[in-house]
Amino acid sequence: MRIKEKEFEDTLQDLKLLAAQLGATVRFEKGDFKGGYCILHDSKVIIVNKMANLQRKVMILSAALKELGVDRIYLAPKIREIIDEMAETN
């Protein structure tokens, strides 16, 4: 699936909403790291490097959501395809 550059912002917002529905907090931080899913003080947290480009942010969020277990819930087909595809390339 090809995502147009202007669609990455909407996709990023959709993925952030999905993370919230799964009980995870998404934090955009500055630093020398890739990012991903972790548990911090018994809370699910997804850390994303805010200096990364939009495509990379979507890839990091997709991989983290895949790790959280989105296979067991209903997702819009487009979002599921994005998560599956982006998580593989991460």
Contacts in CASP RR format, 6 or more apart in sequence:
PFRMAT RR
TARGET T0000
AUTHOR 0000-0000-0000
METHOD contacts of the structure
MODEL  1
MRIKEKEFEDTLQDLKLLAAQLGATVRFEKGDFKGGYCILHDSKVIIVNK
MANLQRKVMILSAALKELGVDRIYLAPKIREIIDEMAETN
1 78 0 8 1.000
1 81 0 8 1.000
1 82 0 8 1.000
1 85 0 8 1.000
3 11 0 8 1.000
3 55 0 8 1.000
3 58 0 8 1.000
3 82 0 8 1.000
5 54 0 8 1.000
8 54 0 8 1.000
8 55 0 8 1.000
8 57 0 8 1.000
8 58 0 8 1.000
9 54 0 8 1.000
11 58 0 8 1.000
11 79 0 8 1.000
11 82 0 8 1.000
12 54 0 8 1.000
12 57 0 8 1.000
12 58 0 8 1.000
12 61 0 8 1.000
14 79 0 8 1.000
15 58 0 8 1.000
15 61 0 8 1.000
15 62 0 8 1.000
15 65 0 8 1.000
15 79 0 8 1.000
15 82 0 8 1.000
15 83 0 8 1.000
16 26 0 8 1.000
16 61 0 8 1.000
18 65 0 8 1.000
18 70 0 8 1.000
18 75 0 8 1.000
18 79 0 8 1.000
19 25 0 8 1.000
19 26 0 8 1.000
19 46 0 8 1.000
19 61 0 8 1.000
19 64 0 8 1.000
19 65 0 8 1.000
19 68 0 8 1.000
20 26 0 8 1.000
22 44 0 8 1.000
22 65 0 8 1.000
22 68 0 8 1.000
22 69 0 8 1.000
22 70 0 8 1.000
22 73 0 8 1.000
23 44 0 8 1.000
24 37 0 8 1.000
24 44 0 8 1.000
24 45 0 8 1.000
24 46 0 8 1.000
24 64 0 8 1.000
24 68 0 8 1.000
25 43 0 8 1.000
25 44 0 8 1.000
25 45 0 8 1.000
25 46 0 8 1.000
26 45 0 8 1.000
26 46 0 8 1.000
26 48 0 8 1.000
26 61 0 8 1.000
27 45 0 8 1.000
27 46 0 8 1.000
27 47 0 8 1.000
27 48 0 8 1.000
28 48 0 8 1.000
28 49 0 8 1.000
28 50 0 8 1.000
28 57 0 8 1.000
29 47 0 8 1.000
29 48 0 8 1.000
29 49 0 8 1.000
29 50 0 8 1.000
30 49 0 8 1.000
30 50 0 8 1.000
30 51 0 8 1.000
31 49 0 8 1.000
31 51 0 8 1.000
33 47 0 8 1.000
33 49 0 8 1.000
34 49 0 8 1.000
34 60 0 8 1.000
35 46 0 8 1.000
35 47 0 8 1.000
35 48 0 8 1.000
35 49 0 8 1.000
35 60 0 8 1.000
35 64 0 8 1.000
36 46 0 8 1.000
36 47 0 8 1.000
36 48 0 8 1.000
36 60 0 8 1.000
36 63 0 8 1.000
36 64 0 8 1.000
36 67 0 8 1.000
37 44 0 8 1.000
37 45 0 8 1.000
37 46 0 8 1.000
37 63 0 8 1.000
37 64 0 8 1.000
37 67 0 8 1.000
37 68 0 8 1.000
38 45 0 8 1.000
38 46 0 8 1.000
38 47 0 8 1.000
39 45 0 8 1.000
44 68 0 8 1.000
46 60 0 8 1.000
46 61 0 8 1.000
46 64 0 8 1.000
46 65 0 8 1.000
48 57 0 8 1.000
48 60 0 8 1.000
48 61 0 8 1.000
49 56 0 8 1.000
49 57 0 8 1.000
49 60 0 8 1.000
52 60 0 8 1.000
58 82 0 8 1.000
58 86 0 8 1.000
59 86 0 8 1.000
59 87 0 8 1.000
59 89 0 8 1.000
59 90 0 8 1.000
60 90 0 8 1.000
62 82 0 8 1.000
62 83 0 8 1.000
62 84 0 8 1.000
62 85 0 8 1.000
62 86 0 8 1.000
62 87 0 8 1.000
62 90 0 8 1.000
63 86 0 8 1.000
63 87 0 8 1.000
63 90 0 8 1.000
65 83 0 8 1.000
65 87 0 8 1.000
66 83 0 8 1.000
66 84 0 8 1.000
66 87 0 8 1.000
70 80 0 8 1.000
70 83 0 8 1.000
75 83 0 8 1.000
END
